[in-house]
Amino acid sequence: MNKYELAVVVSAKIEDEERVQIIEKCKALVERFGGTITEVDEWGKKRLAYEVQKMKEGFYYFIRFDAEPTVPAEIESRVRIMDNVIRYLVVRQDEA
């Protein structure tokens, strides 16, 4: 099992309930493919480094989880097609 972090930037133009549902879907994806969520970090609304889809702000979430090496590709393929997800990235965390 490796340690991973899923970073998700959600549109700031949607309601709070929709935003919560998107993050719940992301967490469900991790668990569906056998991952174990260790921490969910919500950074809140932040200004984007550059305009994306005519938006200047987004809500940042970081989901840390343990999973097998095949899981991140499965998660990324599903998060890619989610509505209102501006950007996403799964990275492996090395033990330092």
Residue pairs with C-beta under 8 A, 6 or more apart in sequence:
1 36
1 66
1 67
1 68
2 66
2 67
2 68
2 69
2 92
3 38
3 64
3 65
3 66
3 92
3 93
3 95
4 35
4 64
4 65
4 66
4 67
4 71
4 72
4 90
4 91
4 92
4 93
5 62
5 63
5 64
5 65
5 90
5 91
5 93
6 26
6 30
6 62
6 63
6 64
6 65
6 72
6 75
6 79
6 88
6 89
6 90
7 60
7 61
7 62
7 87
7 88
7 89
7 90
7 91
8 22
8 23
8 26
8 60
8 61
8 62
8 63
8 79
8 85
8 87
8 88
9 48
9 52
9 58
9 59
9 60
9 61
9 85
9 86
9 87
9 88
10 19
10 22
10 23
10 58
10 59
10 61
10 84
10 85
10 86
11 53
11 55
11 58
11 59
11 84
11 85
11 86
12 45
12 55
12 57
12 58
12 59
13 55
13 84
14 84
18 84
19 59
19 84
22 82
22 84
22 85
23 40
23 61
23 63
25 82
26 61
26 63
26 75
26 79
26 82
27 37
27 40
27 63
29 74
29 75
29 78
29 79
30 36
30 37
30 63
30 65
30 67
30 71
30 75
31 37
33 67
33 70
33 71
33 74
33 75
34 67
34 68
34 71
35 65
35 66
35 67
35 68
35 71
35 75
36 65
36 66
36 67
37 63
37 64
37 65
38 64
38 65
38 66
39 62
39 63
39 64
40 61
40 62
40 63
40 64
41 61
41 62
41 63
41 64
42 59
42 60
42 61
43 59
43 60
43 61
43 62
44 59
44 60
45 57
45 58
45 59
46 57
46 58
46 59
46 60
47 56
47 57
48 55
48 56
48 57
48 58
48 86
52 58
52 86
52 87
53 86
55 86
58 86
58 87
64 93
72 90
72 92
75 90
76 88
76 90
79 85
79 88
80 88
